[in-house]
Amino acid sequence: MEVRVNLAGTFSIRHGEQYMSHGDMSGVIGRMVLTNLSLSLDAIPRDVLIDNLWEENLPSTAESVLNATCSRLRRGLANIALPSKDLLISTGGYLQLKWPSNVHIDIRTAVRSIDDAEGSHRRGDIDSALRQATVAYAIVRRPFLPGIEREWIARERLNLAQIMERSLDLLSDLWAAQGDTRSSLLMSHELLKLNPFSEVAIRKVIRSHVALGDKPAAAKALADWKATLAKDLDLFDNRSLADFV
């Protein structure tokens, strides 16, 4: 049976038809432990993991809390028929989560999917690229550990935002290549929302509006983009609509 681990959106671990209960995930600390270890390809030193969990708010009971959390996580993994002692390993001052070879971790899937999508696009396989880019976008558009603020979480959110930007950029081009200008425009708008200063994004938005025969909408999008540059970056762009088409 395959194991599916969703770190983005609703956090879940599934083994076949069995789901690990939220109670067995041991709250915020447990979810952070599972996420941090699932994203790492290597074992993590206990002191590094403790720093990641509490940062400057380190409690005197950190070691005992981590031990208790790991024990509860092992019980939860065992409850869905996973070999918990072989999965969540603590040895030599390190912790490691060694998922079985048939595991599907959503964020790893997103990374692989956008890489594959870009490769398919370069080879001219539009249908395959569209499927793969859609998978990547569907994963990374979900929130990552919402409500929890840590430096390592912020870095991961930045990584996910970069995957989202790559996905939207590609999806805009792919839908345009398929002749679906409205879907291309939707992806372009999402790309501009993600990066409101992006010239690449505003060009895609403008070209989609023009392709749909709506030059007033294209002109308004350009004016709004220029206003954002002026207000937020103190940059003034004097180019006309014709320069972006």
DAPEGI-V391827 format. One record per backbone hydrogen bond with DSSP energy under -0.5 kcal/mol. NH is the residue of the N-H (numbers start at 1). CO is the residue of the C=O. If there is no record, write none. Layout:
BEGIN
nh=(NH NH)
co=(CO CO)
END
This chain:
BEGIN
nh=(3 4 5 6 6 7 9 11 12 14 15 16 16 18 20 25 25 26 27 30 31 32 33 34 35 36 37 38 39 40 44 46 49 50 51 52 53 54 55 57 58 62 65 66 67 68 69 70 71 72 73 74 75 76 77 78 79 80 80 81 82 84 86 87 88 89 89 91 94 95 96 98 98 99 103 104 105 106 106 109 110 111 112 113 114 115 116 117 118 119 120 121 122 123 124 125 126 129 130 131 132 133 134 135 136 137 138 139 140 141 142 145 145 148 149 150 154 155 156 157 158 159 160 161 162 163 164 165 166 167 168 169 170 171 172 173 174 175 176 177 178 179 180 181 184 185 186 187 188 189 190 191 192 193 194 195 198 202 203 204 205 206 207 208 209 210 211 212 213 214 215 218 219 220 221 222 223 224 225 226 227 228 229 230 231 232 233 233 234 234 235 237 238 243 244 245)
co=(102 14 104 4 12 5 143 9 6 4 18 2 14 15 13 21 22 23 22 26 27 28 29 30 31 32 33 34 35 36 95 93 45 46 47 48 49 50 51 54 55 59 61 62 63 64 65 66 67 68 69 70 71 72 73 74 75 76 77 78 77 82 83 83 84 87 96 94 91 44 89 87 96 97 100 3 103 5 104 105 106 107 108 109 110 111 112 113 114 115 116 117 118 119 121 120 124 125 126 127 128 129 130 131 132 133 134 135 136 137 139 7 143 145 147 148 150 151 152 153 154 155 156 157 158 159 160 161 162 163 164 165 166 167 168 169 170 171 172 173 174 176 175 179 180 181 182 183 184 185 186 187 188 189 190 191 195 198 199 200 201 202 203 204 205 206 207 208 210 209 213 214 215 216 217 218 219 220 221 222 223 224 225 226 227 228 228 229 229 230 229 235 236 240 241 241)
END
